[in-house]
Amino acid sequence: MPDEVKPNVAEAPTQDAQLAAENIASGEEKAPTVDIEGDYKAAQELSVSDVDRTGQGEAAAKAATAPELEVPKQQETKTQAQPTGNPDDYKNMAKDVGDSTTEGISNVSDDLVEEALEKGQPGN
């Protein structure tokens, strides 16, 4: 059912709205009517396009959102180390890792540790 708009001159945000409200109040212009239910029904009809009512809309949406490249399916691979039992293989692996006899070693004496502990204590 259409509702009649009743403008208030004091609440008009612009000069044009104020002029229109004055003209409606004086009777020079007819007050506009608003059919909320009719507008809502019309909006529902317009919210779905003609293409979407057919299968073409779904096909167009799939084509528009399809990835450009196909992603291959995951394949499970199993890796199994072959036991050799040859000590030379282990020696070669140790050489590849590096000279562990000199890495990570520093000259730390008991005196140096004591000095570090003293410096770490809060002052008195």
Backbone as a chain_set.jsonl record, in Angstrom:
{"seq": "MPDEVKPNVAEAPTQDAQLAAENIASGEEKAPTVDIEGDYKAAQELSVSDVDRTGQGEAAAKAATAPELEVPKQQETKTQAQPTGNPDDYKNMAKDVGDSTTEGISNVSDDLVEEALEKGQPGN", "coords": {"N": [[0.848, -1.173, 0.0], [0.643, 2.166, -0.904], [2.49, 4.763, 0.662], [2.205, 8.096, 1.838], [4.457, 10.753, 1.456], [5.503, 12.957, 3.919], [6.919, 15.8, 4.085], [9.103, 17.761, 6.189], [9.618, 21.09, 6.65], [11.529, 22.277, 8.309], [13.414, 20.301, 8.641], [14.623, 19.914, 6.226], [17.401, 19.113, 4.259], [18.661, 20.519, 2.174], [18.461, 23.531, 0.161], [16.805, 23.17, -2.051], [15.285, 20.962, -1.217], [13.974, 22.133, 0.915], [12.439, 24.082, -0.41], [10.79, 22.402, -1.961], [9.415, 21.097, 0.111], [8.02, 23.257, 1.225], [6.358, 23.925, -0.949], [4.805, 21.607, -1.116], [3.549, 21.683, 1.36], [2.035, 24.038, 1.059], [0.331, 23.265, -0.906], [0.799, 23.606, -3.559], [2.285, 21.702, -4.894], [1.903, 18.18, -5.422], [2.148, 15.715, -2.936], [4.652, 13.239, -2.994], [4.231, 9.686, -3.414], [5.127, 6.605, -1.886], [5.659, 3.302, -2.644], [6.47, 0.811, -0.907], [6.297, -2.019, -0.728], [5.747, -2.712, -3.398], [8.033, -1.706, -4.657], [9.908, -3.343, -3.464], [9.203, -5.88, -4.457], [9.671, -5.463, -7.183], [12.403, -5.04, -7.101], [13.285, -7.566, -6.337], [12.68, -9.035, -8.62], [14.396, -7.842, -10.449], [16.842, -8.5, -9.41], [17.795, -10.895, -10.315], [19.271, -11.773, -13.266], [18.318, -12.22, -16.751], [20.038, -13.999, -17.988], [20.936, -15.518, -15.868], [18.762, -17.053, -15.335], [18.839, -19.09, -17.071], [20.858, -21.875, -18.234], [23.114, -20.732, -19.202], [24.107, -18.706, -17.616], [25.298, -19.964, -15.384], [27.305, -21.393, -16.673], [28.809, -19.274, -17.717], [29.689, -18.079, -15.36], [31.3, -20.106, -14.303], [33.272, -20.214, -16.273], [34.389, -17.689, -16.009], [35.534, -17.749, -13.49], [37.273, -19.835, -13.524], [40.414, -21.452, -12.982], [43.493, -20.418, -14.511], [45.595, -22.139, -14.957], [46.023, -25.648, -14.658], [46.11, -27.459, -11.654], [48.288, -29.924, -10.706], [47.539, -33.225, -9.482], [48.327, -34.423, -6.214], [51.053, -36.569, -5.665], [52.105, -39.407, -4.004], [55.258, -40.157, -2.842], [57.722, -42.552, -2.088], [60.672, -42.747, -0.311], [63.51, -44.625, 0.095], [66.271, -45.379, 1.974], [69.185, -46.938, 0.982], [70.846, -49.473, 2.603], [74.333, -49.671, 3.16], [76.637, -50.416, 4.625], [79.273, -49.896, 4.311], [82.107, -48.486, 5.613], [83.537, -46.372, 4.468], [81.689, -44.809, 3.166], [80.437, -43.435, 5.242], [82.567, -41.943, 6.187], [83.006, -40.241, 4.037], [80.606, -38.829, 4.091], [80.925, -37.457, 6.49], [83.032, -35.777, 5.823], [81.768, -34.164, 3.978], [80.006, -32.742, 5.605], [81.635, -31.148, 7.129], [84.579, -29.956, 8.823], [84.405, -31.078, 11.763], [86.023, -31.158, 13.953], [87.182, -28.731, 14.518], [85.209, -26.836, 14.38], [83.02, -24.725, 16.18], [84.442, -24.664, 18.501], [85.856, -22.939, 21.179], [88.137, -20.903, 23.04], [87.654, -21.157, 26.155], [88.2, -20.462, 29.39], [88.363, -21.331, 32.902], [88.788, -19.024, 34.371], [87.759, -17.059, 32.667], [85.05, -17.733, 32.653], [84.413, -17.264, 35.344], [84.84, -14.48, 35.428], [82.831, -13.645, 33.716], [80.58, -14.416, 35.156], [80.833, -12.739, 37.369], [80.508, -10.227, 36.178], [77.927, -10.467, 35.391], [76.418, -10.195, 37.653], [74.237, -8.066, 39.574], [75.088, -4.691, 40.442], [76.363, -3.629, 43.662]], "CA": [[0.0, 0.0, 0.0], [1.493, 3.361, -0.991], [2.517, 5.712, 1.78], [2.43, 9.468, 1.392], [5.604, 11.399, 2.068], [5.14, 14.214, 4.581], [8.183, 16.489, 4.37], [9.148, 18.785, 7.229], [10.419, 22.205, 6.13], [12.641, 22.548, 9.226], [14.404, 19.227, 8.559], [15.117, 19.786, 4.85], [18.857, 19.259, 4.281], [19.139, 21.46, 1.159], [17.505, 24.572, -0.178], [15.834, 22.569, -2.958], [14.372, 20.15, -0.417], [13.159, 23.068, 1.692], [11.481, 24.663, -1.351], [9.813, 21.359, -2.287], [8.587, 20.886, 1.295], [7.115, 24.405, 1.339], [5.358, 23.802, -2.008], [3.881, 20.521, -0.744], [2.763, 22.159, 2.499], [1.086, 25.054, 0.598], [-0.601, 22.642, -1.83], [1.188, 23.877, -4.941], [2.737, 20.426, -5.458], [1.322, 16.994, -4.809], [3.132, 14.955, -2.168], [4.967, 11.964, -3.642], [3.872, 8.476, -2.681], [6.146, 5.562, -1.923], [5.109, 1.959, -2.538], [7.606, 0.016, -0.442], [6.112, -3.419, -1.098], [5.903, -2.814, -4.851], [9.448, -1.502, -4.977], [10.638, -4.53, -3.018], [8.927, -6.954, -5.421], [10.377, -5.123, -8.419], [13.83, -5.243, -6.863], [13.53, -9.007, -6.346], [12.662, -9.485, -10.01], [15.568, -7.321, -11.134], [18.076, -8.99, -8.805], [18.246, -12.049, -11.084], [19.251, -11.41, -14.684], [17.755, -13.22, -17.655], [21.066, -15.004, -18.253], [21.005, -16.406, -14.716], [17.591, -17.934, -15.327], [19.15, -20.19, -17.982], [22.127, -22.542, -17.923], [24.234, -19.928, -19.687], [24.679, -17.927, -16.51], [26.176, -20.828, -14.596], [28.48, -21.681, -17.5], [29.615, -18.052, -17.79], [30.328, -17.889, -14.055], [32.393, -21.087, -14.19], [34.345, -19.817, -17.184], [35.026, -16.473, -15.497], [36.268, -18.017, -12.252], [38.122, -21.015, -13.682], [41.846, -21.138, -12.917], [44.16, -20.395, -15.813], [46.454, -23.314, -15.038], [45.536, -26.771, -13.873], [46.998, -27.867, -10.569], [48.393, -31.389, -10.75], [47.172, -33.925, -8.247], [49.463, -34.811, -5.395], [51.478, -37.953, -5.782], [52.893, -39.814, -2.843], [56.5, -40.843, -3.2], [58.401, -43.18, -0.949], [62.118, -42.776, -0.453], [64.066, -45.607, 1.007], [67.728, -45.355, 1.961], [69.762, -48.266, 0.79], [71.949, -49.721, 3.541], [75.56, -50.086, 2.468], [77.546, -51.101, 5.527], [80.643, -49.549, 3.944], [82.551, -47.38, 6.456], [84.027, -45.256, 3.66], [80.548, -43.936, 2.88], [80.236, -42.574, 6.405], [83.687, -40.998, 6.232], [82.751, -39.231, 3.006], [79.52, -37.964, 4.591], [81.49, -36.592, 7.529], [83.822, -34.753, 5.139], [80.827, -33.232, 3.363], [79.427, -31.906, 6.644], [82.636, -30.154, 7.503], [85.577, -30.372, 9.804], [83.763, -30.877, 13.061], [87.001, -31.13, 15.048], [87.553, -27.361, 14.847], [84.045, -25.945, 14.385], [82.289, -24.556, 17.422], [85.329, -24.73, 19.669], [86.444, -21.657, 21.554], [89.029, -20.99, 24.191], [86.987, -20.666, 27.348], [88.88, -20.973, 30.585], [87.604, -21.145, 34.139], [88.893, -17.615, 34.742], [86.842, -16.313, 31.809], [83.693, -18.019, 33.143], [84.278, -16.539, 36.614], [84.716, -13.058, 35.127], [81.506, -13.441, 33.127], [79.616, -14.517, 36.243], [80.939, -11.531, 38.182], [79.92, -9.11, 35.429], [76.487, -10.686, 35.274], [75.757, -9.908, 38.926], [73.891, -6.663, 39.731], [76.012, -3.924, 41.288], [75.96, -3.43, 45.066]], "C": [[0.894, 1.237, 0.0], [1.338, 4.258, 0.233], [2.81, 7.092, 1.227], [3.585, 10.065, 2.174], [5.151, 12.731, 2.648], [6.422, 14.935, 4.96], [8.028, 17.554, 5.441], [10.108, 19.875, 6.737], [11.649, 22.441, 7.004], [13.748, 21.499, 9.111], [14.965, 19.045, 7.158], [16.617, 20.04, 4.819], [19.392, 20.271, 3.264], [18.061, 22.495, 0.879], [16.438, 24.039, -1.135], [14.81, 21.73, -2.193], [13.457, 21.043, 0.411], [12.077, 23.706, 0.808], [10.398, 23.65, -1.718], [8.883, 21.117, -1.105], [7.593, 22.031, 1.472], [6.005, 24.326, 0.292], [4.344, 22.7, -1.707], [2.979, 20.983, 0.391], [1.719, 23.185, 2.054], [0.068, 24.481, -0.388], [-0.267, 22.906, -3.28], [1.642, 22.596, -5.657], [2.069, 19.291, -4.709], [2.439, 16.24, -4.086], [3.4, 13.629, -2.876], [4.537, 10.788, -2.768], [4.958, 7.44, -2.881], [5.459, 4.223, -1.714], [6.248, 1.009, -2.182], [7.473, -1.433, -0.878], [6.293, -3.621, -2.6], [7.34, -2.647, -5.281], [10.273, -2.727, -4.593], [10.436, -5.683, -3.999], [9.658, -6.695, -6.737], [11.876, -5.351, -8.267], [14.177, -6.729, -6.867], [13.563, -9.541, -7.775], [13.917, -9.031, -10.748], [16.878, -7.886, -10.583], [18.622, -10.213, -9.523], [18.135, -11.691, -12.558], [18.663, -12.541, -15.514], [18.752, -14.333, -17.945], [21.129, -16.005, -17.105], [19.811, -17.351, -14.641], [17.788, -19.121, -16.273], [20.457, -20.833, -17.538], [23.332, -21.741, -18.361], [24.901, -19.141, -18.568], [25.649, -18.734, -15.687], [27.449, -21.14, -15.373], [29.389, -20.463, -17.588], [30.342, -17.806, -16.474], [31.489, -18.855, -13.87], [33.565, -20.696, -15.078], [35.097, -18.604, -16.647], [35.888, -16.748, -14.278], [37.178, -19.225, -12.351], [39.591, -20.618, -13.593], [42.472, -21.224, -14.299], [45.037, -21.629, -16.019], [45.875, -24.426, -14.181], [46.583, -27.142, -12.829], [47.081, -29.385, -10.588], [48.031, -32.006, -9.406], [48.441, -34.338, -7.524], [49.786, -36.273, -5.61], [52.368, -38.282, -4.596], [54.12, -40.571, -3.325], [57.133, -41.399, -1.935], [59.89, -43.227, -1.252], [62.67, -43.744, 0.576], [65.582, -45.585, 0.869], [68.251, -46.778, 1.858], [70.913, -48.46, 1.776], [73.18, -50.227, 2.785], [76.483, -50.876, 3.378], [79.003, -50.799, 5.239], [81.084, -48.346, 4.778], [83.059, -46.177, 5.66], [82.901, -44.285, 3.315], [80.317, -42.961, 4.028], [81.348, -41.544, 6.533], [83.483, -39.883, 5.203], [81.63, -38.279, 3.442], [80.053, -36.99, 5.623], [82.331, -35.488, 6.898], [82.909, -33.707, 4.5], [80.24, -32.267, 4.39], [80.408, -30.828, 7.064], [83.573, -30.711, 8.549], [85.031, -30.09, 11.191], [84.753, -30.829, 14.216], [87.368, -29.71, 15.434], [86.353, -26.418, 14.901], [83.41, -25.903, 15.772], [83.15, -24.597, 18.663], [85.879, -23.338, 19.929], [87.317, -21.866, 22.784], [88.354, -20.354, 25.39], [87.681, -21.308, 28.545], [87.994, -20.735, 31.799], [87.644, -19.687, 34.581], [87.916, -16.764, 33.932], [85.39, -16.522, 32.253], [83.446, -17.264, 34.44], [84.073, -15.049, 36.369], [83.334, -12.757, 34.562], [80.411, -13.516, 34.197], [79.647, -13.276, 37.129], [80.291, -10.338, 37.47], [78.419, -9.252, 35.303], [75.731, -10.38, 36.547], [75.407, -8.427, 39.003], [74.847, -5.966, 40.699], [75.457, -3.721, 42.693], [75.973, -1.98, 45.42]], "O": [[1.806, 1.341, 0.82], [0.244, 4.478, 0.753], [3.567, 7.243, 0.268], [3.681, 9.907, 3.391], [4.503, 13.531, 1.972], [6.96, 14.708, 6.044], [6.97, 18.167, 5.584], [11.272, 19.601, 6.446], [12.712, 22.774, 6.482], [14.899, 21.777, 9.448], [15.72, 18.101, 6.924], [17.071, 21.077, 5.302], [20.471, 20.828, 3.469], [16.913, 22.357, 1.299], [15.275, 24.428, -1.029], [13.615, 21.78, -2.484], [12.28, 20.729, 0.584], [10.932, 23.85, 1.234], [9.219, 23.998, -1.781], [7.679, 20.949, -1.298], [6.44, 21.795, 1.833], [4.847, 24.619, 0.59], [3.16, 22.845, -2.008], [1.78, 20.707, 0.386], [0.621, 23.211, 2.608], [-0.941, 25.123, -0.68], [-1.001, 22.46, -4.161], [1.416, 22.424, -6.855], [1.717, 19.412, -3.536], [3.557, 16.149, -4.594], [2.46, 12.965, -3.313], [4.489, 10.891, -1.543], [5.623, 7.405, -3.917], [4.756, 4.029, -0.722], [6.911, 0.468, -3.067], [8.444, -2.021, -1.354], [6.921, -4.591, -3.026], [7.819, -3.358, -6.164], [11.21, -3.103, -5.296], [11.389, -6.385, -4.336], [10.205, -7.622, -7.334], [12.538, -5.805, -9.2], [15.244, -7.113, -7.346], [14.382, -10.4, -8.101], [14.442, -9.765, -11.585], [17.919, -7.761, -11.229], [19.797, -10.543, -9.362], [17.058, -11.35, -13.048], [18.527, -13.671, -15.044], [18.36, -15.485, -18.127], [21.348, -17.196, -17.327], [19.869, -18.358, -13.935], [16.986, -20.054, -16.271], [21.085, -20.385, -16.578], [24.454, -22.029, -17.944], [26.115, -18.937, -18.577], [26.718, -18.24, -15.326], [28.542, -21.15, -14.807], [30.611, -20.6, -17.54], [31.493, -17.37, -16.476], [32.538, -18.479, -13.347], [34.722, -20.832, -14.679], [36.313, -18.505, -16.814], [36.877, -16.051, -14.053], [37.799, -19.608, -11.359], [39.973, -19.554, -14.082], [42.037, -22.003, -15.147], [45.194, -22.1, -17.146], [45.311, -24.178, -13.116], [47.784, -27.137, -13.1], [46.057, -30.063, -10.497], [48.194, -31.395, -8.35], [49.483, -34.571, -8.136], [48.891, -37.11, -5.725], [53.268, -37.52, -4.241], [54.019, -41.508, -4.116], [57.08, -40.792, -0.865], [60.31, -43.688, -2.314], [62.34, -43.685, 1.761], [66.114, -45.754, -0.228], [67.804, -47.685, 2.561], [71.862, -47.676, 1.773], [73.087, -51.081, 1.903], [77.051, -51.888, 2.966], [79.887, -51.387, 5.861], [80.484, -47.277, 4.659], [83.003, -45.054, 6.162], [83.13, -43.082, 3.185], [80.032, -41.786, 3.797], [81.105, -40.407, 6.939], [83.76, -38.716, 5.482], [81.697, -37.075, 3.194], [79.671, -35.82, 5.629], [82.337, -34.365, 7.401], [83.23, -32.519, 4.479], [80.003, -31.101, 4.078], [80.005, -29.695, 7.327], [83.369, -31.802, 9.081], [85.182, -28.988, 11.719], [84.375, -30.498, 15.34], [87.821, -29.48, 16.555], [86.472, -25.307, 15.418], [83.285, -26.926, 16.444], [82.627, -24.566, 19.776], [86.313, -22.647, 19.008], [87.228, -22.885, 23.468], [88.473, -19.149, 25.613], [87.734, -22.531, 28.68], [86.995, -20.02, 31.721], [86.658, -19.168, 35.105], [87.311, -15.839, 34.473], [84.593, -15.584, 32.227], [82.376, -16.682, 34.619], [83.238, -14.42, 37.018], [82.734, -11.733, 34.89], [79.435, -12.767, 34.146], [78.602, -12.813, 37.589], [79.603, -9.536, 38.101], [77.712, -8.259, 35.126], [74.502, -10.311, 36.523], [76.191, -7.595, 38.545], [75.347, -6.572, 41.647], [74.244, -3.651, 42.892], [75.663, -1.619, 46.556]]}, "num_chains": 1, "name": "protein.A"}
